[in-house]
Amino acid sequence: MNVSEFLDMGGYAAFVWPAFGLVMSVLVYNIWSARSAHAEARRAAARRLQMEETHS
Amino acid sequence: MWTWFHKLASPPHFYRIAGKVIPWFSWPALILILLGLYGGLVVAPMDYQQGEGFRIFYVHVPSAIMSMFVYSNMAIAAGIGLIWRMKLAHAVAAASAPIGAWFTFCALATGSIWGKPMWGTWWVWDARLTSELILLFLYLGFIALRSSIEDPQRADRAAAVLALVGVINLPIIHYSVVWWNSLHQGSTMFKSGAMSIEMKWPALAMLFGFMLYFGAVLFVRLRAEVIRRERNATWLKQELAR
């Protein structure tokens, strides 16, 4: 089997590749989104602590 | 044993341990998913009816199983949170919801892409598809309900009740292909003899990879939840100073 045959997916290329691409993009997006939620929570907590310090 | 358990559930310990276990989930997940991709796209023979188009199976079925697995996980955590008033359990439910919603989206979208060449349509209002769509709305409802209630404890409890009520949808999704005359095919993955070994192992690798991936992302989100809920400044200050 050569590369172009593989990419053609027996004529189903227009369905197989978007399906795989979509799921893999969602997996990557979820990692990014969780990591940025974590970073944002840390930033918000740091702000909160600073506010408490200046007010006390 | 119980002191260990309480220690684990204390935010500073949990935060640190969660950070340490993430690589134990993420690396095996990456390896299994890559194996699943290679097996599903290259090794597995094509289906005698659906040709190469059947390969969508390797992302569709694991996503669909995960959509229900994550929901069960979320509902059990919500139930534990309601009964024992355990904040960490509510945090698990809250952290699971977005991941589960995305798996449900993947199951619906890949199913739709698969349906076009095989059934000749992107969508039908059939029992399996409709109940899976309801699952997506349950996840979105859970997320929306949480964010609409200001008081975190009330938000936890209200969302937990919604999650538990939604459990009724899980057996409906699972048995929809049996109870109703459906365009969607029945289960092949766990029926013995339905698939040959070289067809089956990539799907199992992908499924276990997705489960470990869920664990890894869940722990990252849980760490965010723990910080968001924490009001004890001492350990937070130490942690943020690192």
Boltz contact constraints between the chains, C-beta under 6 A:
constraints:
  - contact:
      token1: [A, 9]
      token2: [B, 52]
      max_distance: 6.0
  - contact:
      token1: [A, 10]
      token2: [B, 51]
      max_distance: 6.0
  - contact:
      token1: [A, 10]
      token2: [B, 52]
      max_distance: 6.0
  - contact:
      token1: [A, 12]
      token2: [B, 52]
      max_distance: 6.0
  - contact:
      token1: [A, 12]
      token2: [B, 53]
      max_distance: 6.0
  - contact:
      token1: [A, 15]
      token2: [B, 113]
      max_distance: 6.0
  - contact:
      token1: [A, 15]
      token2: [B, 117]
      max_distance: 6.0
  - contact:
      token1: [A, 16]
      token2: [B, 55]
      max_distance: 6.0
  - contact:
      token1: [A, 16]
      token2: [B, 56]
      max_distance: 6.0
  - contact:
      token1: [A, 18]
      token2: [B, 113]
      max_distance: 6.0
  - contact:
      token1: [A, 19]
      token2: [B, 56]
      max_distance: 6.0
  - contact:
      token1: [A, 19]
      token2: [B, 59]
      max_distance: 6.0
  - contact:
      token1: [A, 19]
      token2: [B, 110]
      max_distance: 6.0
  - contact:
      token1: [A, 19]
      token2: [B, 113]
      max_distance: 6.0
  - contact:
      token1: [A, 20]
      token2: [B, 59]
      max_distance: 6.0
  - contact:
      token1: [A, 22]
      token2: [B, 109]
      max_distance: 6.0
  - contact:
      token1: [A, 23]
      token2: [B, 59]
      max_distance: 6.0
  - contact:
      token1: [A, 23]
      token2: [B, 106]
      max_distance: 6.0
  - contact:
      token1: [A, 26]
      token2: [B, 102]
      max_distance: 6.0
  - contact:
      token1: [A, 26]
      token2: [B, 106]
      max_distance: 6.0
  - contact:
      token1: [A, 30]
      token2: [B, 99]
      max_distance: 6.0
  - contact:
      token1: [A, 30]
      token2: [B, 102]
      max_distance: 6.0
  - contact:
      token1: [A, 30]
      token2: [B, 217]
      max_distance: 6.0
  - contact:
      token1: [A, 34]
      token2: [B, 217]
      max_distance: 6.0
  - contact:
      token1: [A, 34]
      token2: [B, 220]
      max_distance: 6.0
  - contact:
      token1: [A, 34]
      token2: [B, 221]
      max_distance: 6.0
  - contact:
      token1: [A, 35]
      token2: [B, 220]
      max_distance: 6.0
  - contact:
      token1: [A, 37]
      token2: [B, 224]
      max_distance: 6.0
  - contact:
      token1: [A, 38]
      token2: [B, 220]
      max_distance: 6.0
  - contact:
      token1: [A, 38]
      token2: [B, 223]
      max_distance: 6.0
  - contact:
      token1: [A, 38]
      token2: [B, 224]
      max_distance: 6.0
  - contact:
      token1: [A, 41]
      token2: [B, 224]
      max_distance: 6.0
  - contact:
      token1: [A, 41]
      token2: [B, 227]
      max_distance: 6.0
  - contact:
      token1: [A, 41]
      token2: [B, 228]
      max_distance: 6.0
  - contact:
      token1: [A, 45]
      token2: [B, 227]
      max_distance: 6.0
  - contact:
      token1: [A, 45]
      token2: [B, 236]
      max_distance: 6.0
  - contact:
      token1: [A, 46]
      token2: [B, 240]
      max_distance: 6.0
  - contact:
      token1: [A, 49]
      token2: [B, 233]
      max_distance: 6.0
  - contact:
      token1: [A, 49]
      token2: [B, 237]
      max_distance: 6.0
